[in-house]
Amino acid sequence: MEGELNHYKKIPASLYLQLPFCVAILKGYDYIHEKANDCYLAFFKEREILGKSLKSLLNQVGNRDLIKKLDHVYNTGEALSNYRFSSRVDKLLKNYNISCIATKNHEGVSTGLIVMLNEYVESTIISDRENF
């Protein structure tokens, strides 16, 4: 198992950025945007985010619950999977899932996060009697 974990640590950051959903690599406890793929950059549209703190961006929009979740991942190393949050985009309220893992140095100390983000649409179960 230890060999498997070491294998995944050697995967280059550029490979994560080719994934078909929004991905960013954040450094340090302030979660400075070090790298991000085009999908992630489009999420922040008119903002230049590389080199800027995700934590300060989230503070600006008042999303302190998400900051607490990210801090928990950074401090404990526990992954966050499919945490749902809403954000206003172009005067619309959109829903998103965020998942992330902590990155660690060779001593096992957290050095940042890899964040994966995707939009989701809620579905409603309908009965067989309902027609469209």
C-alpha positions as semicolon CSV with decimal commas, in nm:
position;residue;x (nm);y (nm);z (nm)
1;M;0,000;0,000;0,000
2;E;0,283;0,241;0,084
3;G;0,423;0,190;-0,268
4;E;0,083;0,275;-0,415
5;L;0,065;0,600;-0,219
6;N;0,413;0,699;-0,331
7;H;0,315;0,626;-0,692
8;Y;0,027;0,877;-0,679
9;K;0,251;1,142;-0,526
10;K;0,467;1,126;-0,841
11;I;0,182;1,212;-1,080
12;P;0,268;1,550;-1,236
13;A;0,039;1,842;-1,160
14;S;-0,011;1,895;-1,533
15;L;-0,199;1,564;-1,550
16;Y;-0,452;1,677;-1,289
17;L;-0,513;1,991;-1,492
18;Q;-0,619;1,784;-1,796
19;L;-0,914;1,627;-1,612
20;P;-1,260;1,699;-1,763
21;F;-1,384;1,904;-1,468
22;C;-1,266;2,214;-1,282
23;V;-0,936;2,155;-1,101
24;A;-0,699;2,385;-0,913
25;I;-0,380;2,330;-0,719
26;L;-0,362;2,555;-0,415
27;K;-0,056;2,619;-0,199
28;G;-0,028;2,703;0,169
29;Y;-0,289;2,764;0,437
30;D;-0,432;3,066;0,253
31;Y;-0,489;2,840;-0,051
32;I;-0,300;3,046;-0,307
33;H;-0,398;2,949;-0,663
34;E;-0,081;2,802;-0,808
35;K;-0,229;2,625;-1,111
36;A;-0,579;2,582;-1,253
37;N;-0,729;2,434;-1,566
38;D;-0,945;2,633;-1,811
39;C;-1,271;2,506;-1,660
40;Y;-1,174;2,631;-1,312
41;L;-1,054;2,965;-1,449
42;A;-1,386;3,008;-1,631
43;F;-1,569;2,961;-1,300
44;F;-1,403;3,281;-1,176
45;K;-1,458;3,454;-1,513
46;E;-1,347;3,814;-1,476
47;R;-1,102;3,760;-1,193
48;E;-0,732;3,702;-1,222
49;I;-0,702;3,429;-0,961
50;L;-0,359;3,275;-1,016
51;G;-0,138;3,390;-0,730
52;K;-0,442;3,494;-0,526
53;S;-0,595;3,335;-0,219
54;L;-0,911;3,124;-0,248
55;K;-0,968;3,189;0,121
56;S;-0,985;3,567;0,065
57;L;-1,217;3,521;-0,238
58;L;-1,452;3,306;-0,029
59;N;-1,443;3,563;0,252
60;Q;-1,548;3,833;0,004
61;V;-1,861;3,638;-0,091
62;G;-1,931;3,530;0,266
63;N;-1,883;3,155;0,221
64;R;-1,727;3,082;0,559
65;D;-1,877;2,732;0,580
66;L;-1,676;2,625;0,277
67;I;-1,362;2,780;0,428
68;K;-1,417;2,570;0,743
69;K;-1,449;2,255;0,529
70;L;-1,127;2,333;0,338
71;D;-0,944;2,414;0,663
72;H;-1,055;2,076;0,801
73;V;-0,906;1,897;0,499
74;Y;-0,581;2,094;0,529
75;N;-0,550;2,038;0,905
76;T;-0,652;1,671;0,924
77;G;-0,568;1,530;0,581
78;E;-0,922;1,392;0,551
79;A;-1,057;1,423;0,196
80;L;-1,370;1,625;0,127
81;S;-1,609;1,461;-0,118
82;N;-1,901;1,627;-0,295
83;Y;-1,966;1,913;-0,053
84;R;-2,253;2,112;-0,204
85;F;-2,264;2,490;-0,207
86;S;-2,438;2,761;-0,405
87;S;-2,290;3,064;-0,575
88;R;-2,434;3,354;-0,770
89;V;-2,313;3,352;-1,131
90;D;-2,443;3,603;-1,386
91;K;-2,744;3,686;-1,165
92;L;-2,828;3,314;-1,134
93;L;-2,788;3,101;-0,824
94;K;-2,598;2,789;-0,931
95;N;-2,522;2,475;-0,732
96;Y;-2,179;2,314;-0,714
97;N;-2,004;2,012;-0,569
98;I;-1,652;2,055;-0,442
99;S;-1,412;1,776;-0,352
100;C;-1,056;1,817;-0,237
101;I;-0,753;1,646;-0,093
102;A;-0,459;1,783;0,097
103;T;-0,115;1,782;-0,062
104;K;0,166;1,689;0,174
105;N;0,542;1,715;0,184
106;H;0,776;1,419;0,245
107;E;0,725;1,462;0,623
108;G;0,346;1,429;0,591
109;V;0,277;1,797;0,661
110;S;0,001;1,963;0,455
111;T;0,131;2,205;0,194
112;G;-0,190;2,288;0,008
113;L;-0,498;2,141;-0,157
114;I;-0,606;1,996;-0,489
115;V;-0,962;2,113;-0,549
116;M;-1,212;1,963;-0,795
117;L;-1,532;2,150;-0,871
118;N;-1,838;2,071;-1,080
119;E;-2,184;2,218;-1,129
120;Y;-2,481;2,000;-1,049
121;V;-2,849;2,016;-1,131
122;E;-3,098;1,878;-0,883
123;S;-3,334;1,609;-1,011
124;T;-3,683;1,526;-0,894
125;I;-3,830;1,177;-0,889
126;I;-4,166;1,164;-1,063
127;S;-4,428;0,894;-1,054
128;D;-4,510;0,674;-1,354
129;R;-4,848;0,847;-1,378
130;E;-4,700;1,190;-1,451
131;N;-4,663;1,277;-1,818
132;F;-4,448;1,532;-1,991
